[in-house]
Amino acid sequence: MESLKEKTARGLFWGGMSNFAQQAVGLVFGIVLGRLLSPSDYGMMAMISIFSLIATALQDSGFRTALTNLRSPRDEDYNSVFWFNIIVGVAMYSVLFLSAPLIGRYYHTEKIVPLCRYAFLSIVLASLGTAQSAWLFKNLRAKQQAKSAILAVVLSSAAGVTMAFAGMAYWSLATQGLVYVGVNTFMQWHYSPWRPSLRGITFAPVRRMFRFSCKILATTITTHINNNVLNIMLGHYFTPHETGNYNQAYQWNSKCFLLVQGMVSQVSQPVLVGLGDDPGRQLNALRKMVRFTAFISFPLLFGFGLVAREFIVLTITGKWLESASLLQMLCISGAVMPLCTLLSNMIVSKGYSGLFFRCTLALGLLQIVLMAVIWPLGIRFMVLTYVCLNVTWMFVWHFFVRRLTGYTTVMFLRDILPFALSAFAVMAVTRLATSPIDSLPLLLASRIVLAAVLYYAVMRIAHAKILDECINFVFKRNKNK
């Protein structure tokens, strides 16, 4: 019988493999699409993405998390969620289909109307897989989730690039999203043994879970708005070209921090819920996850910020150069995003979904107010404000976790500062050492290699336990094979 520790390690491994593969594929195809498409094409999709995200959240209604928080969910719980999600998904698509002209007026372009009606079909496709996804997530089937996501990202990226080569502009990006959701949903059905039934359909389980799930739903919607607040406001106040430049920077930053965030999120909530009866072990598990996240996140994001300019120019050409400076700023907040997610997952695992929502809502309202006030100062100042606010909010999340678990500020800083300061120092030394290099390809390669070697050396000299644990786990897997 596999222990919880072994399940967690296996979940982290497959979560890491999945996210690494997805981001690697996204990197390759993202470069191709960046070369084929214009900033305006990306701007068009960036302006409508929030509507699809909100509608999908409404369709899901937080029941995936609610099912995970149940100790032993029954077949009728999954069945109730499945049919409810389909009804809501179809209803949400219908509302957005009719609302498309209003979206076009907000963004001052009628071209966006048919694009909305096409792209939002993903809402209906996603509604078919929520219950299956919840079953896989609840049972820590990280390997199956990884295979589903990897196949989906490969096929959807191939479809997007094919259409971009055919000159389909922003339609290629919309198709890419549709194919991803469709393939991922199909694979979740393939791997999940649970099947819906038309017999005895009841929405009583949905009603029982709704008090908890509605808070998760509201939080999810608020989080999507928080993450996309600049896309929403830039699309209204500025041109699609300028919005596209920001969105390109945001996408590359997201690829990096989601690599870490997705790895940890794959196991954090199920594990923390499973340890709910033992607060001491639960806190120790949280601290180990925080150290692991900081160990990966800070060097990855700080390093990407270091090579942002060279990366952008060499991969997607100089037409995206405006994105490079925005990307460097976003990488700072990107480094703490996985930590914020982990801390908020701890709050949810304790059953305080209302607190989770209020904290997320406060961040969202503050962002919207600030952006509405400072937008005349320009995009760079808006991005800088966004970054500073999100870094500060990590400590707001920690404040509430400390009250719930006894995870003191000193303990938290001990868990993250060694990795943050080491990563910052390594990147500073690397920048100084490589600054005389004129060749962009050589500069990019030398900075990546030198930063990786220096960070590994610092961790070795500091006898970082998390490094030894990662190495031992990898070698143990190879030995077992």
PEQUIGI-V271834 format. One record per pair of residues at least 12 apart in sequence whose C-alpha atoms are under 8 Angstrom apart, sorted by sequence separation. I is the first residue (numbers start at 1). J is the second residue. D is the distance in whole Angstrom. If there is no record, write none. Layout:
BEGIN
I;J;D
I;J;D
END
This chain:
BEGIN
100;112;8
101;113;6
133;145;8
160;172;5
231;243;6
309;321;7
312;324;6
344;356;7
434;446;7
100;113;5
159;172;8
160;173;6
272;285;7
434;447;7
100;114;8
272;286;7
160;175;6
231;246;8
309;324;5
100;116;6
159;175;7
160;176;5
231;247;7
308;324;6
309;325;7
431;447;7
100;117;7
159;176;6
308;325;8
430;447;6
63;81;7
158;176;8
97;116;7
156;175;8
157;176;6
308;327;7
367;386;7
96;116;8
97;117;5
156;176;5
159;179;8
308;328;6
430;450;6
96;117;7
156;177;7
268;289;8
430;451;6
156;178;8
305;327;7
306;328;7
367;389;8
97;120;8
156;179;5
305;328;4
61;85;8
96;120;8
155;179;7
156;180;5
304;328;8
305;329;7
427;451;6
60;85;6
155;180;7
264;289;7
426;451;6
59;85;5
305;331;6
59;86;7
93;120;6
152;179;7
153;180;6
304;331;7
305;332;8
93;121;7
152;180;5
155;183;8
426;454;6
59;88;5
152;181;7
264;293;7
302;331;6
426;455;6
58;88;7
59;89;5
93;123;7
152;182;8
301;331;5
302;332;7
363;393;7
58;89;8
92;123;8
93;124;7
152;183;5
301;332;7
151;183;7
152;184;5
261;293;8
423;455;7
56;89;7
59;92;7
90;123;8
151;184;8
260;293;7
301;334;6
302;335;7
422;455;7
55;89;8
58;92;8
89;123;6
90;124;6
301;335;5
89;124;5
148;183;8
149;184;6
300;335;8
148;184;5
260;296;7
422;458;7
55;92;6
89;126;8
260;297;6
298;335;5
55;93;8
86;124;7
89;127;6
297;335;5
298;336;8
359;397;8
148;187;5
297;336;7
148;188;7
257;297;7
86;127;5
297;338;7
85;127;5
86;128;6
85;128;7
145;188;7
144;188;8
256;300;7
257;301;7
82;127;8
85;130;7
256;301;7
293;338;7
294;339;7
82;128;7
293;339;7
82;129;8
144;191;6
82;130;7
253;301;8
81;130;8
82;131;5
290;339;7
81;131;6
79;131;8
136;188;8
290;342;7
78;131;6
289;342;8
330;383;7
337;390;8
340;393;8
344;397;6
347;400;8
326;380;7
329;383;7
330;384;8
333;387;5
340;394;5
343;397;6
347;401;6
350;404;8
119;174;5
122;177;7
126;181;6
133;188;6
136;191;8
329;384;7
332;387;7
333;388;7
336;391;6
339;394;7
343;398;6
346;401;7
115;171;7
118;174;7
119;175;7
122;178;5
125;181;7
126;182;7
129;185;5
132;188;6
136;192;6
78;135;8
121;178;7
125;182;6
128;185;7
129;186;8
132;189;6
135;192;7
326;383;7
330;387;6
333;390;6
337;394;8
340;397;7
344;401;8
347;404;8
119;177;7
329;387;7
333;391;6
336;394;7
343;401;7
115;174;8
119;178;7
122;181;6
126;185;6
129;188;7
133;192;8
135;194;8
332;391;8
47;107;8
122;182;7
125;185;7
129;189;7
132;192;6
286;346;8
132;194;7
59;123;7
64;130;7
68;134;7
52;119;8
56;123;5
60;127;7
64;131;7
67;134;7
44;112;7
48;116;7
52;120;6
55;123;7
59;127;6
64;133;7
65;134;8
68;137;7
52;122;8
56;126;7
60;130;7
64;134;5
68;138;5
52;123;7
56;127;8
67;138;7
276;349;8
249;323;5
253;327;6
264;338;8
268;342;7
272;346;7
276;350;7
245;320;7
248;323;6
249;324;7
252;327;7
261;337;7
265;341;8
269;345;6
273;349;5
245;322;6
246;323;6
249;326;6
250;327;7
253;330;6
257;334;6
261;338;5
265;342;7
268;345;7
269;346;7
272;349;6
273;350;7
245;323;5
249;327;5
253;331;6
256;334;8
257;335;6
260;338;6
261;339;8
264;342;7
269;348;8
246;326;7
250;330;7
254;334;7
257;337;7
258;338;7
261;341;7
269;349;6
249;330;8
253;334;6
257;338;7
261;342;8
82;196;7
79;195;8
79;196;5
78;196;8
79;197;7
75;194;8
84;203;7
299;419;8
303;423;8
80;201;7
294;415;8
295;416;8
298;419;7
299;420;8
302;423;7
306;427;7
79;201;7
80;202;6
81;203;8
84;206;8
283;405;7
294;416;6
298;420;6
302;424;7
80;203;5
80;204;8
81;205;8
142;266;7
283;407;7
291;415;5
295;419;6
299;423;5
303;427;6
45;170;7
76;201;8
80;205;6
81;206;6
287;412;8
290;415;7
291;416;6
294;419;6
298;423;6
299;424;8
302;427;7
306;431;7
44;170;7
76;202;8
80;206;6
140;266;8
279;405;7
290;416;7
294;420;7
298;424;8
314;440;8
15;142;6
18;145;8
19;146;8
22;149;7
26;153;7
33;160;8
37;164;7
140;267;7
314;441;7
14;142;6
15;143;8
18;146;4
22;150;6
25;153;7
29;157;6
33;161;6
36;164;6
41;169;6
42;170;7
45;173;7
77;205;5
107;235;6
108;236;8
287;415;7
11;140;7
14;143;5
17;146;7
18;147;7
21;150;6
25;154;6
29;158;8
32;161;7
36;165;7
41;170;5
45;174;7
76;205;7
77;206;7
107;236;5
137;266;7
11;141;8
106;236;7
140;270;7
310;440;6
11;142;5
15;146;7
18;149;7
22;153;6
26;157;7
33;164;7
38;169;8
42;173;8
310;441;8
10;142;8
11;143;7
14;146;6
18;150;6
22;154;8
25;157;8
29;161;7
37;169;6
138;270;6
7;140;7
37;170;8
137;270;8
310;443;8
311;444;7
310;444;6
222;357;8
216;353;6
219;356;7
223;360;6
226;363;7
307;444;6
215;353;6
216;354;8
219;357;5
222;360;6
223;361;8
226;364;5
229;367;7
233;371;8
237;375;8
215;354;6
218;357;6
219;358;8
222;361;6
225;364;7
229;368;7
233;372;8
216;356;8
307;447;7
212;353;7
215;356;8
216;357;7
219;360;6
223;364;7
226;367;7
230;371;8
306;447;8
307;448;8
215;357;6
219;361;7
222;364;6
63;206;8
66;209;6
234;379;8
303;448;7
63;209;7
66;212;7
63;210;8
66;213;6
65;213;7
303;451;7
63;213;6
62;213;5
65;216;8
61;213;6
62;214;6
230;382;8
61;214;6
62;215;8
230;383;8
62;216;5
61;216;8
62;217;5
61;217;5
299;455;8
60;217;8
62;220;8
58;217;7
57;217;6
57;220;7
58;221;8
57;221;6
54;221;5
53;221;8
54;224;7
53;224;7
295;466;8
50;224;7
292;466;6
50;225;7
291;466;7
50;228;7
50;232;7
47;231;6
46;231;6
47;232;6
46;232;8
47;235;6
46;235;8
43;235;7
44;240;6
47;243;8
43;240;5
46;243;7
42;240;8
43;241;6
46;244;7
41;240;8
43;242;7
40;240;5
41;241;8
43;243;5
44;244;7
39;240;7
40;241;4
42;243;8
43;244;4
46;247;6
69;270;8
39;241;5
40;242;8
42;244;5
43;245;8
68;270;7
38;241;8
39;242;7
40;243;8
41;244;7
42;245;8
39;243;8
40;244;6
43;247;7
69;273;7
39;244;4
42;247;7
38;244;8
39;245;6
42;248;7
39;248;8
26;255;8
23;255;6
23;256;7
23;259;7
19;258;7
20;259;6
19;259;5
19;260;8
16;259;7
19;262;6
16;260;7
19;263;6
18;263;8
16;262;7
15;262;6
16;263;5
15;263;4
16;264;8
14;263;8
15;264;7
13;263;8
12;263;6
15;266;6
11;263;8
12;264;6
12;266;7
11;266;7
12;267;7
11;267;6
8;267;6
8;271;7
4;271;7
35;315;8
69;349;7
35;316;5
39;320;8
34;316;5
35;317;7
31;315;6
32;316;7
31;316;5
9;473;8
END
